[in-house]
Amino acid sequence: MKITAYLKPSCGWSRGVRAVFQKYGLSFEDKDIINVPANYAEMVQVSGQSLQPTIVVDGTVLADVSGEEVERWLVSNHKVSHNEAPAAVPTNSACSDAEHAAQRAAASQSQAIRFF
């Protein structure tokens, strides 16, 4: 099975998708859409939309999905057998407000200072 995942490096939804792949021992290509603009452009071209997580499994595009939705699709399409083991992180949740605040703080500290 060939899986390409267009994900953010740090995002509750992206972590959930990664956790599902980990839970089932699935290999996948993790394409960072934040730090690699070409990956974001590719995701939009492949899926026709701009939201993530976007997953491509053997040519089928799953756009703007949670880990829970990815797992349900994988099981219902007989790509994996259902596994009762819990995922390492929540598979259907965004980042917490505290995580968003920490990300904003880190981004504001890493921005270049312009002198003009």
Buried (B, 14 or more C-beta within 10 A) or exposed (E): EEBBBBBBEEBBBBBBBBBBBBBBEBEBEBBBBBEEEEBBEBBBEBBEEEEBBBBBBEEEBBBBBBBBBBBBBBBEEEBBEEBEEEBEBBBBBEBEEEBEEEBEEEEEEEEEEEEE
